[in-house]
Amino acid sequence: MNEEFSLRRFNIRGADWPSEASTLSNIRHLVFEVEQGERSEADGTGETCVHWLATDSQDTPIGTIRLKQDGQIDQLAVLENFRSAGAGRALLEQAIEKARYWGLEQVELTAPANFQKFYEDAGFTPLSEKSEGSLCMQMAQVLLPLDDKVLRLKAAQASSRISVKQFDTGEVTFDEIGKIIKKVREIVFVHELDLPKSLIGDGSDGDALHWVARDEAGQVVGVIRMSLAGDISHLAVMSEYRSKGVGLSLLELAVGKATRYGLPGVRLEAMAGLDKFLARAGFEKQGETFSKFGKDCRAYAKATVLEDVHEPLQRPGVDGDHYSESEIVYKLGSDKRLILLRREEDYRNVILEMAKQATTSIRIYSPVLEHKLFDNDELRNIFSALARRNRYTRIDILLFDSHRVTRSGHALLEVSRKLSSSIKMKIVHPELRQLNHEYMLVDDVGIVYRLDYEVYDGYANFSDITECNRLCRQFTATWESGLSDPNLRQLRL
């Protein structure tokens, strides 16, 4: 498995058998009968099974799977063009997690000979020796209890497929670490790529914005800069980190800053061999190739226009009461006073107070899931109690990067791994990281909001259905395109 997760080109959702039976059956017909020449006959158990449907970006059905009440998984069918995109593995994971949620001790399936490696990679083992001439094999996977931390840790230690991003990123000033930035450029540009020494540094460095990536030891392993006009340049990543997503992360930071500055787009020049890499980052080719420093180069550009659904909250002249921890009792769903928040302590207290009153759902959009606000035992216990209340409660968390929470540990990450059926975490799609805001929505009526997650200046309201509905639509749109990062699901070694 790659050490960086890839963008999903599909979505997975539960399917309703009575209304979508023909859709599910049609996918199985195309895969089993048309493509593979096998017979796929209805067994009359469709109504008693749980079904899932995979759809592409245009909501066209591309795959399906089902789980029987006894833990048998079958009818996994994915259209050929989407098998390499991971749709089959994602469908299988849905069935496994549902079985674990039911409390089943194991799941079983019948694996065709040419798919046994696929199921082994997903954690299944043969129930017996394969007989000579057999085209299929019975396989099973023992399910670890949702809250058994010891067993889940052992399972993580036994897997060689778990990867955690080995770097962190952030904005810096050239005055602060300019010498280190120039050293990285020298290693990459001059010694590795045989480019001129003039690329190590120039007079524009002092006026430009700079970002760096650091490894777990704090050493700088990647750098990038951008002018105030949106010209990105001097992207240099140490060779051992080029396959780990460092370059993409640095580009995302520059594009995000340009968007918050209100720039219409960003531009850069790079060697033509980087076409595929820059396309993944959303850049488009501009014009024909040209020669520079003896290399074939090309100009690239990326627009930073935001869709309406992702417009930031605009409340000019906001007026309200300052938060008071001791004098006032705030009631979720009935207290409509606007509460102004200006201190870290205010945010932490109102987040806890509102979360305590939740009965159905909590949604959090937070670029870094700041430890000072969200990483505490009290909030973890609140989330755990809500998740266990009944099968309909739900907690969804969106963040920009898993590295900070997986490297340093986080109370909400810990509880989401224990109760993964009710508490889910996703990574915001790179194209939708332009906004710096942070918010928490509780039971679709309560809201805690700040326009910039780096500044303690915002508000809370325990009953604002209109604004909650708007942000819920925004959250849902972002969630549906979000990335499922395996680092958030697995215990770190």
NORURPE-V637039 format. One line per field, one symbol per residue. phi: phi as a letter, one per 30 degrees, with the letter a starting at -180 (. if undefined). A space follows every 50 residues. Layout:
BEGIN
phi=???
END
This chain:
BEGIN
phi=.ddbdcddcabbbdccdedcedddddddddddcddciccbcdcicedccc cbbcbddciddbaaabbddcjdcahdbbdedcdddjdddddddddddddd ddjddacbaccdedcddeddddjcbddaddddidcbbdbbbdcdeeccdd ddddddddcccdbbdcabbadbcdddbeddeddddddddddcchcddddd aaddddcccbbbcbdddiddcababbddcjccahdbbeedcdccideddd dddddddddddiddabbacadedceddddddjdcdbicdbcbhibdbacb bbdbdcdedcdddbbdiebacddbdcdbcccdjbdcddcdcbbededddd dddddecdbbabbbcbebheddcccadddedddddddddadcdbbbbcbd bddddddciaedddddddbddccbbbcdeedccdccdbabcbhibcbbbb dbdcbdaaabbdabddddddddddddddddcdcdcdddccddd
END
